[in-house]
Amino acid sequence: MEQPTSVLFLWHMHQPLYRRPKDKFYLLPWVRLHGVKDYFGFAYHLGKYPRIKANFNFSGILLDQLLDYVQNKATDIYLELTKKDPVYLSLTERNFILKRFFSVNKSTLIDPYPRYSELFEISQSKKPKEFTPQEIRDIQVYFNLVWFHPLTVKEDKNLEELLKKGREFNEEDKLYVINKQYEVLSKIIPLYKRLLKESQIEISVSPYYHPILPLLSDTDILKRHKQTPPSPKFSYPEEAFWQIEEAKKRIELLFDFKVKGSWPSEGAVSEEVLSLYKKANFSWIATDEEILFRTLNKDEPYKLPRQIIYRPYLFKNLLVFFRDKNLSNLISFIYHSWLDQNSAVEDLIGHLVNIHNSVSYKKKMVLIAMDGENAWEYYPGNGFEFLDGLYQKLTAHTFLNSETISSFIEKNVSFPRIEKRLWPGSWINADFSVWAGSKQNNYNWQILVRLKKYIDKKKNIFPPQKVETLYSYLRIIEGSDWNWWNTYEDKSGGFKKIFSSYVKEICRILKVKLN
């Protein structure tokens, strides 16, 4: 009897730390807003299809921030300006709202709402001081209201009524939206715990502060790609190991669940990183298909047959899964633009059926690994129609079977072993050029090197608690996002502010200057 093909979904969730060391509030609102829309809504939707299995991957610092909102009623600058009655807003605060409270995808989160769309158009020409308090209040409400997942709205009559009302919101309306956000945030961790207990999901981890592990281990790895590394180099494998091990501990403590796997930040891997994962007692990791192709044929990778990505391989006694980049990217970047979402579902199912029919392995799998947060903002209805159709099709399918990754491993006795040298790279271009090699990014790595050396040199003259603080600040800015937003446009400017604030605070504590 022919075995079904295992479809392995891996949804990666992460956010960097959005609070500067001396701030009371978070600088950016994305943990709160994605929590309301994606971290809760995505898993809640999945829970309505108990036969659909999936893997959710979290970074430690994302979960820390979610818990901060829930346990400590944490807040952010955007939320504080939402709470404020427009009558009492300063001109600077009005300007901030008009500049930042339309920071959503226009076609899916502004245009469907006539009043929000109208206010956006007005904001393009009207001066901040010319807006009425009612217009500002409507903007405040809409910026927060549109982030609720469709299922949350469907099950809350008050949210439905607010959307029907559509304009002329009052302060009570605004307060309801804010309180509802906190209510949804409080449900996230219990929801994942329930789905874990029911064996519908597996939880894996990314390194704690989401660093690019091969670069922490040795930035000279850029030479493998004929790119310019920073000088002096950053080469601290122990930092990479800390990020891996502490993330694992954090997840296991929070969910009472033995973590077995990881999506390394940005799928970035190297041989040394695999050794660190094995040392931390991981069973599997996942990365991009191009890593496998270049490992087996670095000069002409695309001459290899695609079927090789549809099973995992043992490298250094660690099982490595390689995602199907084409299918992952279809969901991430293409299907949202299809006018008929049912056709998008049929297209994906068709690709999966073709893989099932054409790949010769007895037990085969297809890994779809992608960002679980940002893609859905570009879909109509936050991807509800697409995902709902996909779940229905897979539930009824006879030879496509969704599984957790560890479940797939348990059902297989042996796996092919590859002795070749693993190609170092990430999911983007199979290299690390987004995060190092440019003048600005290399400058940031030079800062990290100097700070690490200063801390190591002076750690014996400070009390243990202060030393721990210094290392935690350093590890925060080892994260990938600060350099990502050097490479890509950061319209808020917040990422550079946060990175710089930790550099300055480390220097202040150490009483050193970076020339």
Buried (B, 14 or more C-beta within 10 A) or exposed (E): EEEBBBBBBBBBBBBBBBBBBEBEBBBBBBBBBBBBBBBBBBBBBBBEBEEBBBBBBBBBBBBBBBBBBBEEEBBBBBBBBBEBEBEEBEEEBBBBBBEBBBBBBEEBBBEEBEBBBBBBEBBEEEEBEEBEEEBBBBBBBBBBBBBBBBBBBEEBEEBEEBBEEEBEBEBEBBEBBBEBBBBBBBBBBEBBBEBBEEEBBBBBBBBBBBBBBBBBBBBBBBEBBEBEBBEEBBBBBEBBBBBBBBBBBBBBEBBEBEBBBBBBBBBBBBBBBBBBBBEBEBBBBBBBBBBBBBBBBEEEBEEBEBEBBBBBBBBBEBBBBBBBBEBBBBBBEEBBEBEEBEEBBBBBBEBBBEBBEEBEEEBBBBBBBBBBBEBBBBBBBBBBBBBBBBBEBBEEBEEBBBBBBBBBBEEBEEBEEBEEEBBBBBBBEBBBBBBBBBEEBBEBBBBBBBBBEBBEEBBEEBEEEBBEBBBBBBBBBBBBBBBBBBBEEBEBEBBBBBBBBBBBBBBEBBEBEEE
